[in-house]
Amino acid sequence: MDFVKYIDLLRKNMKTLKKVLIAYLVAVVIFDVVLPRDEAHAHYWIDKVFAFWTVFSVVGCFLLIKIGKGIAHLFLSKDEDYYG
């Protein structure tokens, strides 16, 4: 399969892709809430909180992306008239 066509298809259907990914995240949270837990074998108190690790990973990914973009912008960006 031609990856350029696949990426172009994803870019054209960005709203649908966002809806699918949000639905996936909601399904993961619901699965985490419905999943039976054995609280007697929880290693930490945070393991007893429903959907904590799911929310933690989503927030962590968001922060990593924002911090990475901020650092890249800080070190890699040049002034508008840098080459002029």
Buried (B, 14 or more C-beta within 10 A) or exposed (E): EEEEEEEEEEEEEEEEEEEEEEEEBEEBBEEBEEEEEEEEEEEEEEEEEEBEBBBEEBEEEEEEEEEEEEEEEEEEEEEEEEEE
